[in-house]
Amino acid sequence: MNNIPVFILSYTGINELDKWLPVPPSNNIMYYIIDNGRQDIPERLKPYIIHTTKENIFCAGGWNLACSIGFKSLEYDKIIITQDDLKFDHTSCIDALAAVGPDTIVGGRSDFFFYSFFALHRDTYNKLGPFDENYLFVTCEDNDYAYRAYINNIRHISINRYLPNMNLTSKELSWKYGNHEYLIS
């Protein structure tokens, strides 16, 4: 099997990631960490490919950066995007990439956190365009992308895995406090 490209957004939880991400990288997974420049990268994770931004580009911006690097620069056809506070395994990566296609987005979970671990095909991204970076709170960009996929006949399927969020750092906090309805226009 070819390399499995996994892009991990790490805006506040690099220490959670440091607790379990294998070093050196496991099997054929290529990890790319996207950091917002506000964290100290633990020594153990420095062997990974780390892309540091000058400012917080938020979730949608991080997903777009992952797609730009993965599809345009590295020329992958399929990538996985996840976050630093969600623990995933090698099998979930293999299964998600095997199921994703130009007409299918594959999530690791089937609940509100579908987009906390998902596989995306280059053709899907090119058809739907970038994630909307104008949303202020998390999950709005998820819902927008899911709607655009729906009206373009792109399915959402899940590999239905137990991929636990390690703490309440991002999406779960937003849902807990009801911040999922606001956007900046």
C-alpha positions as CSV (number, residue, x, y, z in Angstrom):
1,M,0.0,0.0,0.0
2,N,1.2,3.5,-0.7
3,N,1.7,6.1,2.0
4,I,-1.4,7.2,3.9
5,P,-1.4,11.0,4.3
6,V,-2.8,12.1,7.6
7,F,-3.1,15.9,8.3
8,I,-3.5,16.7,11.9
9,L,-4.7,20.2,13.0
10,S,-3.1,21.1,16.3
11,Y,-4.1,24.4,17.5
12,T,-4.2,23.8,21.3
13,G,-3.7,20.2,22.0
14,I,-0.2,19.2,20.9
15,N,0.4,17.8,24.3
16,E,-2.5,15.4,23.9
17,L,-1.1,14.3,20.6
18,D,2.3,13.8,22.1
19,K,0.8,11.2,24.6
20,W,-0.1,8.7,21.9
21,L,1.1,9.5,18.4
22,P,3.8,6.9,17.6
23,V,7.4,8.0,17.0
24,P,8.8,7.1,14.6
25,P,5.7,7.1,12.4
26,S,3.9,3.8,12.3
27,N,3.7,1.6,9.2
28,N,3.1,3.6,6.0
29,I,1.3,6.6,7.5
30,M,2.8,10.0,6.7
31,Y,1.8,12.5,9.4
32,Y,1.6,16.2,8.7
33,I,1.0,18.4,11.7
34,I,-0.5,21.9,11.1
35,D,0.2,24.1,14.0
36,N,-1.1,27.7,14.6
37,G,2.3,28.9,16.0
38,R,1.1,29.3,19.5
39,Q,2.3,26.0,21.0
40,D,5.7,24.6,21.9
41,I,6.3,21.5,19.8
42,P,7.4,18.6,22.1
43,E,10.8,17.2,21.2
44,R,9.4,13.8,20.6
45,L,7.1,15.1,17.8
46,K,9.8,17.2,16.0
47,P,10.7,14.4,13.6
48,Y,7.2,14.8,12.0
49,I,6.5,17.2,9.1
50,I,5.2,20.3,10.9
51,H,3.6,23.2,9.1
52,T,3.4,26.3,11.4
53,T,1.2,29.2,10.5
54,K,1.9,32.8,11.7
55,E,-1.6,33.2,13.1
56,N,-4.6,31.1,14.0
57,I,-6.3,30.2,10.7
58,F,-9.1,28.3,12.5
59,C,-10.5,25.0,11.5
60,A,-11.6,25.7,7.9
61,G,-8.3,27.5,7.2
62,G,-6.4,24.5,8.5
63,W,-8.5,22.1,6.4
64,N,-7.8,24.3,3.3
65,L,-4.1,24.3,4.1
66,A,-4.1,20.5,4.4
67,C,-5.9,20.3,1.1
68,S,-3.5,22.7,-0.6
69,I,-0.5,20.8,0.7
70,G,-1.9,17.4,0.1
71,F,-3.6,17.9,-3.2
72,K,-1.6,20.6,-4.9
73,S,1.9,20.4,-3.4
74,L,2.2,16.6,-2.7
75,E,-0.2,15.5,-5.4
76,Y,-2.1,13.0,-3.3
77,D,-5.5,11.9,-4.7
78,K,-6.9,11.2,-1.2
79,I,-6.0,12.5,2.3
80,I,-7.2,12.2,5.8
81,I,-7.8,15.3,8.0
82,T,-8.2,15.0,11.7
83,Q,-7.4,17.0,14.9
84,D,-5.0,16.7,17.8
85,D,-7.5,15.7,20.4
86,L,-9.0,12.7,18.6
87,K,-7.3,9.4,18.9
88,F,-7.3,7.2,15.7
89,D,-5.6,4.1,14.6
90,H,-3.9,2.6,11.6
91,T,-6.9,0.5,10.6
92,S,-9.2,3.4,10.6
93,C,-6.9,5.3,8.3
94,I,-6.7,2.4,5.8
95,D,-10.5,1.8,5.8
96,A,-11.3,5.5,5.4
97,L,-8.9,5.9,2.4
98,A,-10.2,2.7,0.8
99,A,-13.8,3.9,1.0
100,V,-13.3,7.6,-0.1
101,G,-13.9,8.5,-3.7
102,P,-14.8,11.5,-5.9
103,D,-18.5,11.1,-4.9
104,T,-18.0,10.1,-1.3
105,I,-16.6,11.8,1.9
106,V,-15.8,9.3,4.6
107,G,-15.9,10.1,8.3
108,G,-14.5,8.1,11.1
109,R,-17.5,8.8,13.3
110,S,-21.2,9.0,12.5
111,D,-22.2,11.6,15.0
112,F,-21.9,15.4,15.2
113,F,-18.1,15.0,15.0
114,F,-18.1,13.4,11.6
115,Y,-15.5,16.0,10.4
116,S,-13.2,15.4,13.3
117,F,-11.6,12.6,11.3
118,F,-12.5,12.4,7.6
119,A,-11.1,11.3,4.3
120,L,-11.4,13.5,1.2
121,H,-10.7,13.0,-2.5
122,R,-9.0,15.6,-4.6
123,D,-11.9,15.6,-7.1
124,T,-14.4,16.3,-4.3
125,Y,-12.4,19.2,-3.0
126,N,-12.0,20.6,-6.5
127,K,-15.8,20.3,-7.2
128,L,-17.0,21.7,-3.9
129,G,-14.2,24.3,-3.5
130,P,-12.5,25.2,-0.2
131,F,-14.0,25.1,3.2
132,D,-15.6,28.5,4.1
133,E,-13.3,30.4,6.4
134,N,-15.9,33.0,7.3
135,Y,-17.5,31.0,10.0
136,L,-16.6,32.1,13.5
137,F,-17.5,29.0,15.5
138,V,-16.7,25.4,14.8
139,T,-19.1,23.0,13.1
140,C,-20.6,25.7,10.9
141,E,-18.0,25.0,8.2
142,D,-18.8,21.3,8.6
143,N,-22.5,21.9,8.0
144,D,-21.8,24.2,5.1
145,Y,-19.5,21.6,3.4
146,A,-22.0,18.8,4.1
147,Y,-24.8,20.9,2.5
148,R,-22.6,21.7,-0.5
149,A,-21.8,18.0,-0.9
150,Y,-25.4,17.1,-0.6
151,I,-26.6,19.4,-3.4
152,N,-23.7,18.1,-5.6
153,N,-24.7,14.4,-5.0
154,I,-21.6,13.6,-2.9
155,R,-22.4,11.1,-0.2
156,H,-21.2,11.1,3.4
157,I,-20.5,7.6,4.8
158,S,-18.9,6.6,8.0
159,I,-16.6,3.8,9.0
160,N,-18.3,4.0,12.4
161,R,-15.4,3.7,14.6
162,Y,-15.0,4.6,18.2
163,L,-12.5,7.4,17.8
164,P,-12.6,9.2,21.2
165,N,-12.0,12.9,21.7
166,M,-9.3,13.0,24.3
167,N,-10.6,16.2,25.9
168,L,-13.1,19.0,25.3
169,T,-10.9,21.4,23.3
170,S,-12.7,22.2,20.1
171,K,-15.9,20.9,18.6
172,E,-17.3,19.4,21.8
173,L,-16.9,22.7,23.6
174,S,-18.7,24.5,20.8
175,W,-21.6,22.1,20.9
176,K,-21.7,22.1,24.7
177,Y,-22.1,25.9,24.8
178,G,-24.3,26.2,21.7
179,N,-21.9,28.3,19.6
180,H,-22.6,26.3,16.4
181,E,-25.2,28.8,15.0
182,Y,-23.1,32.0,14.5
183,L,-21.1,33.1,11.5
184,I,-19.3,36.2,10.3
185,S,-20.4,37.5,7.0
